[in-house]
Amino acid sequence: MRHWLSLFAVPVALAVGAPGVRAAYVPSYTVFHAHQEIVVDGVPDETDWAMAPALTEFVAPRRTASQPLPPATTFRALWTDDTLYLSFVCTDEYITTGPGPGAPVAREADWVEWMWITQPGAGGRALAVNPTGQVELRRLMQQNPGPGGWRLPGLRSQATVIGTVDDVTDVDQQWSCEIAVPLSALATDLGRAETKVPQPDTSWQVEIRRYGGPPGCALIQWAGECGVTAARAPATPGRFLFSSRSVRASRWTPPEYTVRRARGPIEIDGAIDDPPWRDAAVAGPLVFPWWDRRNGEQDTTEVRALWDDENLYVAWSCRDPYISAKYTKRDANTWEDDCVEVFIAPNPEHVASYYGFEINCRAVWLDYLYSPRADVTTGFPWNAHGVVVRSRIDGTLNDDTDIDRGWVVEASIPLANFAAVSGRLRPAVGDVLRANFNRCGGRTKEQFSQWSPGDTPTPNFHRPTRFGRLVFGE
């Protein structure tokens, strides 16, 4: 019996045996059909990748007390009628290359590996990629577990690195890779009559691994069988469940907001009383996907936005009986204060690359750019240029002995800041970007509200596939 979870979850299969026998845990992953063309460039930043289930939980069954775990690893898969796409994103402070995963010193280098198990404990194929994009193909259960014995015409792979390979004098960020496996060639290699495998709603037995990281890190793997070796197919692999559904097949529809053009100048002073703001509709009020009723009454937030040839303008009006903020310097942990946010993905087809602006009620802000692309400057700190933020507080800051009324934040963000991702200095009428407006923080009465509601059991605003649509209007 299989239990299927939602589109964005990784399902778990239970293998049911004889009465009285405890069901065995079989990890499984649903592979959805790609909706768009996947460009194998080493950067899994297409929207389909962002919407595919993320596999992040790995185990280290042979780890010793002296071995650290490799850093975070995210695996995703998609498929079309003729190709299986695999992607890995590996956090890594020291990116290294070297012998492949079948070699004695494999753990001294970084590799990721995908195994297709045709006979548990006996036969299968292994495909490994390192941070330079080098591919190693192996047959499982050979006397010689090294490269050779398997050819896969049409295989494509590419890796990208944010950092410097084989240089321990600096600290790297991550490496990622994309792999396109031609299904017809895979079938031919196995001597199968089928010209295309798999078929919808069928399953494969697979294993996923990561080697290396800092010197001495333990090997991690998905199914986590103890004692498995590089030459042998795991006896208890996980399962790929191939779905006929598109990765975008979901009942959820992103909210849409038309950003009107500002008909006159806007002074950023926290008052939002300039005439152009009268034309701005309210995106909201924000909703509370993770509300805890013990917090009492929900504090409402209204968001408005405008644009002109140079700037995107955003204003938040926040009701708040207990206004608090301790941070006064830029790029501090403003989300711990009474805070509002705007997340912007300028390219709606590559939502994994997005900008964040987190502003507390004192008009102190944190800004950053997250992107898996190696050719985009990313991370912390990333500082936008020309941003102006002002706020007004109607109450007494950091004093809970009285009841406050609320606060307003008004911001102008030059559109040129988004050019690294959007590829253009300014949008045109009718253009669309993906975005979300959030509110969080608060010392006395914690807030987690947003315009486009999240899909996680606990608060997590960093879900670009759940961003709404901003349409630039007249």
C-alpha positions as MATLAB code, in Angstrom:
seq = 'MRHWLSLFAVPVALAVGAPGVRAAYVPSYTVFHAHQEIVVDGVPDETDWAMAPALTEFVAPRRTASQPLPPATTFRALWTDDTLYLSFVCTDEYITTGPGPGAPVAREADWVEWMWITQPGAGGRALAVNPTGQVELRRLMQQNPGPGGWRLPGLRSQATVIGTVDDVTDVDQQWSCEIAVPLSALATDLGRAETKVPQPDTSWQVEIRRYGGPPGCALIQWAGECGVTAARAPATPGRFLFSSRSVRASRWTPPEYTVRRARGPIEIDGAIDDPPWRDAAVAGPLVFPWWDRRNGEQDTTEVRALWDDENLYVAWSCRDPYISAKYTKRDANTWEDDCVEVFIAPNPEHVASYYGFEINCRAVWLDYLYSPRADVTTGFPWNAHGVVVRSRIDGTLNDDTDIDRGWVVEASIPLANFAAVSGRLRPAVGDVLRANFNRCGGRTKEQFSQWSPGDTPTPNFHRPTRFGRLVFGE';
ca = [
       0.000    0.000    0.000;
       1.332    3.437   -0.889;
       0.392    6.665    0.835;
       0.580    9.670   -1.488;
       1.197   13.129   -0.127;
       0.728   16.463   -1.847;
       2.502   17.699   -4.941;
       5.229   19.403   -2.954;
       5.837   16.548   -0.513;
       8.081   13.517   -0.783;
       5.823   10.482   -0.347;
       6.694    7.445    1.739;
       5.841    3.905    0.710;
       5.138    1.135    3.198;
       5.910   -2.416    2.112;
       3.313   -4.606    3.815;
       4.413   -8.157    4.616;
       2.814  -11.149    6.312;
       0.526  -10.632    9.320;
       2.500   -9.880   12.439;
       5.537   -8.687   10.488;
       6.430   -5.044   10.940;
       6.123   -3.035    7.716;
       9.476   -2.074    6.191;
      10.170    1.598    5.558;
      10.772    2.254    1.865;
      11.607    5.896    1.096;
      10.088    7.044   -2.166;
      10.200   10.127   -4.340;
       7.571   11.241   -6.858;
       9.063   12.258  -10.210;
       6.684   14.659  -11.966;
       6.556   15.424  -15.670;
       8.451   18.564  -16.706;
       6.246   21.390  -17.974;
       9.005   23.463  -19.590;
      12.269   22.812  -21.415;
      15.083   22.049  -18.996;
      18.392   23.598  -20.059;
      21.263   21.448  -18.814;
      23.645   24.213  -17.759;
      24.452   23.117  -14.217;
      22.022   25.622  -12.696;
      18.653   24.104  -11.726;
      16.856   27.445  -11.704;
      13.914   26.830  -14.047;
      10.545   27.180  -12.355;
       9.892   23.461  -12.847;
      12.932   22.662  -10.718;
      11.698   24.938   -7.962;
       8.303   23.216   -8.028;
       9.693   19.668   -8.013;
       9.759   17.975   -4.576;
      13.018   18.630   -2.747;
      14.789   15.616   -1.289;
      17.003   16.850    1.553;
      17.009   14.058    4.135;
      20.008   11.734    3.884;
      21.568    9.323    6.371;
      25.119    8.149    7.066;
      24.783    4.496    8.127;
      28.533    3.878    8.304;
      29.495    7.099    9.997;
      31.969    6.952   12.875;
      32.089    9.359   15.792;
      35.081   11.166   14.265;
      33.394   11.769   10.896;
      31.359   14.940   10.308;
      28.384   14.837    7.985;
      28.670   16.526    4.598;
      26.804   19.858    4.429;
      23.267   20.278    3.137;
      22.312   18.503   -0.100;
      19.158   19.031   -2.176;
      18.180   16.551   -4.876;
      15.335   16.874   -7.394;
      14.199   14.905  -10.429;
      11.876   15.514  -13.396;
      11.100   13.530  -16.522;
       9.764   13.787  -20.044;
       8.816   11.039  -22.487;
      12.445   10.633  -23.547;
      14.631   12.055  -20.762;
      15.139   11.756  -17.016;
      16.526   14.952  -15.459;
      18.457   14.900  -12.170;
      19.756   17.876  -10.194;
      21.915   18.259   -7.099;
      22.637   21.448   -5.142;
      25.409   20.900   -2.587;
      26.402   23.382    0.097;
      30.182   23.107    0.375;
      32.805   25.288    2.034;
      35.745   23.406    0.478;
      35.007   22.085   -3.001;
      37.431   19.381   -4.066;
      37.906   17.006   -6.990;
      39.720   13.704   -7.212;
      39.135    9.966   -7.622;
      35.613    8.770   -8.322;
      33.304    7.137   -5.799;
      34.642    3.669   -6.599;
      38.185    4.590   -5.567;
      39.686    3.950   -2.090;
      40.128    7.649   -1.304;
      36.783    8.749   -2.768;
      35.725   10.480    0.421;
      38.508   12.992   -0.020;
      36.697   14.445   -3.053;
      33.208   15.745   -3.790;
      30.893   13.533   -5.846;
      27.172   12.915   -6.104;
      25.780    9.642   -7.368;
      22.515    8.206   -8.662;
      21.989    4.445   -8.866;
      19.329    2.549  -10.796;
      18.887   -0.840   -9.167;
      17.739   -3.539  -11.609;
      18.280   -6.346   -9.092;
      18.510   -5.407   -5.394;
      21.737   -6.653   -3.888;
      23.071   -7.638   -7.296;
      22.720   -5.610  -10.495;
      22.269   -2.063  -11.609;
      23.894    1.063  -12.992;
      25.626    3.940  -11.217;
      26.128    7.475  -12.505;
      28.328    9.906  -10.583;
      29.233   13.556  -11.218;
      31.854   15.774   -9.583;
      31.994   19.602   -9.269;
      33.747   19.958  -12.648;
      30.967   18.055  -14.421;
      33.094   14.943  -14.900;
      30.880   11.862  -15.193;
      31.690    8.327  -14.117;
      29.514    5.418  -15.269;
      29.743    2.069  -13.483;
      28.027   -1.274  -13.595;
      27.234   -2.562  -10.140;
      28.541   -5.955   -9.015;
      31.610   -5.954  -11.286;
      34.839   -7.455   -9.995;
      36.400   -4.159  -10.932;
      34.104   -1.414   -9.582;
      35.913    1.337  -11.474;
      34.807    3.131  -14.642;
      33.957    1.148  -17.759;
      31.519   -1.448  -18.943;
      28.678    0.977  -19.521;
      28.155    3.554  -22.235;
      25.222    5.931  -22.377;
      25.083    7.819  -25.706;
      23.340   11.163  -25.429;
      24.033   11.640  -21.725;
      24.422   15.319  -20.857;
      25.761   16.802  -17.639;
      26.951   20.182  -16.468;
      28.152   21.518  -13.131;
      28.639   25.042  -11.762;
      30.610   26.211   -8.767;
      30.182   29.218   -6.508;
      33.703   29.280   -5.134;
      37.098   27.958   -6.230;
      37.733   24.266   -6.786;
      40.680   22.632   -4.974;
      41.659   25.847   -3.171;
      41.636   25.613    0.620;
      42.717   29.227    1.091;
      39.161   30.536    0.759;
      35.655   29.495    1.782;
      33.343   28.323   -1.001;
      29.530   28.417   -1.063;
      28.089   25.591   -3.150;
      28.237   23.540   -6.302;
      25.382   22.226   -8.362;
      24.900   19.919  -11.321;
      22.237   18.896  -13.800;
      22.130   15.548  -15.598;
      19.958   14.530  -18.561;
      19.655   10.747  -18.935;
      18.289    9.569  -22.337;
      15.738    6.896  -21.522;
      15.923    5.060  -24.855;
      19.689    4.630  -24.544;
      19.245    3.365  -21.008;
      16.735    0.776  -22.203;
      19.049   -0.337  -24.991;
      21.911   -0.785  -22.552;
      19.762   -3.115  -20.481;
      18.688   -5.121  -23.527;
      15.036   -4.295  -23.014;
      12.442   -4.365  -25.737;
      10.901   -1.100  -24.597;
      12.097    1.921  -26.504;
      11.055    4.257  -23.730;
      11.219    3.659  -20.013;
       9.664    4.332  -17.617;
       5.932    4.458  -18.221;
       3.617    6.736  -16.204;
       2.636    5.468  -12.782;
       5.440    2.904  -12.668;
       8.381    2.865  -10.268;
      12.124    2.281  -10.282;
      14.386    1.214   -7.437;
      17.093    3.805   -6.880;
      19.716    5.042   -4.465;
      21.124    8.581   -4.162;
      24.443    9.412   -2.511;
      26.867   12.190   -1.786;
      30.568   11.740   -1.121;
      33.106   14.139    0.244;
      32.834   17.622    1.610;
      35.441   18.670    4.179;
      38.212   16.027    4.531;
      36.975   12.942    6.308;
      33.224   13.512    5.934;
      30.983   10.463    6.004;
      29.235    9.211    2.898;
      25.527   10.025    3.000;
      22.765    8.233    1.114;
      19.025    8.293    0.738;
      17.849    4.759    1.498;
      20.597    4.378    4.073;
      21.391    0.661    3.979;
      24.171   -0.297    6.380;
      27.297   -1.837    4.943;
      26.644   -0.993    1.291;
      29.740   -0.735   -0.895;
      30.421    1.226   -4.052;
      30.464   -1.966   -6.151;
      27.259   -3.573   -4.913;
      23.667   -2.619   -5.597;
      21.821   -1.830   -2.342;
      19.547   -4.620   -1.158;
      16.948   -2.144    0.145;
      16.867    0.805   -2.272;
      14.356    3.609   -2.341;
      11.805    4.106   -5.094;
      11.207    6.606   -7.842;
       7.451    6.880   -8.451;
       6.916    8.265  -11.958;
       3.804   10.421  -12.177;
       1.963   11.314  -15.366;
       1.049   14.663  -13.806;
       2.833   17.872  -14.717;
       4.949   19.311  -11.952;
       2.706   22.374  -12.174;
      -0.525   20.405  -11.765;
      -1.858   21.987   -8.607;
      -5.151   23.439   -7.489;
      -3.312   26.386   -6.017;
      -3.399   29.541   -8.130;
      -1.074   32.414   -7.207;
      -2.798   35.685   -6.288;
      -2.324   38.539   -8.730;
      -1.866   42.243   -8.097;
      -1.691   45.018  -10.673;
       1.005   47.561   -9.845;
      -0.256   50.841  -11.252;
       2.015   53.510  -12.631;
       2.544   56.433  -10.252;
       0.857   59.564  -11.618;
       3.136   62.083  -10.004;
       6.109   62.272   -7.631;
       6.228   60.276   -4.390;
       8.084   61.546   -1.333;
       9.369   58.670    0.797;
       8.540   59.893    4.303;
       6.466   57.085    5.832;
       3.205   59.015    5.457;
       1.867   57.486    2.179;
      -0.316   60.574    1.732;
       1.024   61.628   -1.683;
      -1.745   61.783   -4.348;
      -0.343   58.823   -6.376;
      -1.028   56.450   -3.476;
      -4.761   57.077   -3.899;
      -4.588   55.064   -7.149;
      -2.890   52.084   -5.524;
      -5.131   49.166   -4.687;
      -4.560   47.149   -1.525;
      -2.833   43.779   -1.915;
      -4.318   42.132    1.077;
      -5.072   42.240    3.874;
      -2.362   39.671    4.540;
      -3.435   36.189    5.609;
      -2.175   34.038    8.495;
      -1.295   30.527    7.276;
       0.359   29.548   10.589;
      -1.760   31.431   13.096;
      -1.671   30.324   16.725;
      -4.969   31.288   18.353;
      -3.185   31.655   21.677;
      -1.671   34.862   20.299;
      -5.073   36.536   20.469;
      -6.417   38.846   17.787;
      -4.674   38.993   14.433;
      -2.943   42.280   13.619;
      -3.878   43.292   10.077;
      -1.470   44.558    7.408;
      -2.309   46.365    4.182;
       0.220   46.552    1.346;
       0.201   48.846   -1.691;
       2.613   49.144   -4.614;
       3.267   51.588   -7.480;
       5.959   51.979  -10.116;
       7.497   54.480  -12.503;
      10.381   54.314  -14.957;
      12.946   54.254  -12.167;
      11.462   52.722   -9.019;
       9.169   50.187   -7.467;
       7.318   51.740   -4.507;
       5.923   49.615   -1.682;
       4.040   50.739    1.426;
       2.883   48.683    4.403;
       0.300   49.859    6.956;
       0.485   47.689   10.073;
      -1.869   47.617   13.023;
       0.156   46.777   16.129;
      -0.696   47.222   19.830;
       2.868   46.377   20.973;
       5.501   47.872   18.687;
       9.056   46.684   19.250;
      12.427   46.786   17.469;
      15.966   46.486   18.787;
      18.072   46.577   15.622;
      19.381   49.890   14.309;
      22.070   48.887   11.777;
      21.613   47.749    8.191;
      21.758   43.993    7.459;
      20.931   43.090   11.066;
      18.423   40.357   12.010;
      15.476   42.639   11.337;
      13.056   39.687   11.071;
      13.252   39.374   14.865;
      11.739   42.856   15.217;
       8.328   44.038   14.085;
       9.168   43.680   10.432;
       7.734   43.657    6.902;
       9.231   42.044    3.816;
       9.033   41.997    0.066;
      10.535   39.106   -1.911;
      10.929   39.671   -5.656;
      11.728   37.132   -8.399;
      12.105   39.356  -11.501;
      12.090   36.432  -13.952;
       8.843   34.475  -13.514;
      10.356   31.453  -15.294;
      13.311   31.318  -12.902;
      11.736   31.959   -9.521;
      14.605   30.304   -7.643;
      16.525   33.581   -8.086;
      14.923   36.229   -5.900;
      15.687   39.383   -3.925;
      14.712   39.960   -0.324;
      14.128   43.216    1.552;
      13.291   42.836    5.255;
      12.495   46.150    6.961;
      11.754   46.718   10.628;
       9.456   49.398   12.014;
      12.471   51.666   12.515;
      13.131   51.608    8.740;
      16.247   49.486    9.226;
      16.561   46.931    6.463;
      18.313   43.745    5.460;
      18.702   43.114    1.727;
      20.028   40.097   -0.132;
      19.891   38.152   -3.361;
      19.494   34.403   -3.401;
      20.270   32.581   -6.630;
      21.634   29.150   -7.531;
      23.338   30.706  -10.561;
      27.123   30.968  -10.395;
      27.085   34.018  -12.675;
      24.938   36.042  -10.271;
      26.468   37.711   -7.228;
      24.523   36.296   -4.327;
      24.336   35.813   -0.590;
      24.979   38.007    2.412;
      25.778   40.797    2.281;
      24.325   41.908   -1.018;
      23.476   45.588   -0.993;
      20.960   47.192   -3.313;
      21.695   50.665   -4.631;
      19.522   53.742   -4.184;
      16.938   52.236   -1.835;
      15.107   54.755    0.339;
      13.058   53.631    3.347;
      11.160   55.664    5.921;
       8.736   54.724    8.679;
       6.310   56.321   11.097;
       5.284   54.853   14.441;
       1.942   55.656   16.037;
       2.657   54.601   19.604;
       5.604   54.108   21.948;
       8.427   51.888   20.755;
       9.543   49.048   23.048;
       7.033   49.949   25.770;
       4.310   47.396   26.478;
       2.750   49.343   29.322;
       0.393   51.052   26.887;
      -1.483   50.104   23.738;
      -0.018   51.338   20.455;
      -1.925   51.868   17.243;
       0.467   50.810   14.507;
       3.249   51.737   12.131;
       3.876   52.422    8.454;
       6.855   51.613    6.241;
       7.314   53.269    2.849;
      10.092   52.234    0.446;
      11.350   53.009   -3.043;
      13.554   50.403   -4.714;
      15.324   51.307   -7.991;
      14.318   48.793  -10.673;
      17.896   48.640  -11.927;
      18.744   46.537   -8.871;
      16.897   43.614  -10.459;
      18.758   43.687  -13.778;
      21.181   40.874  -12.857;
      18.272   38.428  -12.813;
      15.690   40.070  -15.104;
      18.197   41.047  -17.788;
      16.675   44.513  -18.212;
      16.856   47.840  -16.394;
      13.105   48.391  -16.171;
       9.867   46.536  -16.923;
       7.280   47.430  -19.538;
       3.511   47.599  -19.151;
       2.163   44.048  -19.025;
       5.353   42.486  -17.663;
       4.991   40.050  -14.767;
       7.261   39.221  -11.888;
       6.735   36.894   -8.931;
       6.707   38.389   -5.453;
       5.410   38.083   -1.934;
       4.655   40.561    0.829;
       5.212   39.339    4.390;
       5.055   40.488    7.964;
       6.903   38.815   10.816;
       8.573   39.395   14.148;
       7.307   41.136   17.227;
       8.530   40.726   20.785;
       5.191   40.497   22.547;
       2.844   39.289   19.840;
       4.605   37.300   17.159;
       3.362   37.802   13.595;
       3.589   35.515   10.561;
       1.349   36.787    7.790;
       1.754   37.081    4.044;
       0.008   38.008    0.831;
       0.407   34.663   -0.953;
      -0.017   31.909    1.644;
       2.691   29.352    2.286;
       2.457   25.593    1.953;
       4.661   24.480    4.853;
       3.518   23.207    8.278;
       5.680   25.780   10.066;
       6.490   29.379    9.068;
       8.761   29.566    6.024;
       8.559   32.621    3.789;
      11.324   31.418    1.466;
       9.082   29.449   -0.902;
       9.436   31.183   -4.298;
       7.067   28.736   -6.002;
       4.349   30.192   -3.757;
       5.016   33.813   -4.678;
       2.133   35.735   -6.192;
       2.105   37.576   -9.527;
       2.777   41.310   -9.844;
       1.593   42.735  -13.181;
       2.890   46.138  -14.238;
      -0.096   48.205  -15.326;
      -0.822   51.663  -16.673;
];
